[in-house]
Amino acid sequence: MFKWIGLILGFLLLSTMSVGLLFLGVIGAIIGLLMGGFADRIRSFGIGGANPFTNKTRQAVFLETAFVLMGKLAKADGRISQVEVDHVEAFIKKLGMSGEHRQEAIRQFQRGA
């Protein structure tokens, strides 16, 4: 809800604030939207715009998304080939995953498939 408020306020302020911006028209409106988005980001994450999630959480979300997406892409043509499985295994090895982490990656891949 608040995100939209910032975008709308930015749009309105920069598209109507001065005669100079009125001449910009759509470009002024786009600049306003961008500034409103930045204002929302600052309000949400602080001046530095830092993400509130820990590195561990971001890494877990990335890996889950990557393996689910790999599963979806592998299954897109109807069946998962051995070459596709080999690519996923190579990616797991490249990341240095073993044990429980490897099993979780495989579960996420299967979830996507």
Secondary structure, DSSP 4 states (H G I P E B T S, - for coil): -HHHHHHHHHHHHHHHSSHHHHHHTHHHHHHHHHHHHHHHHHHHHTTTT--SS-HHHHHHHHHHHHHHHHHHHHHTTSS--HHHHHHHHHHHHHTT--THHHHHHHHHHHHH-
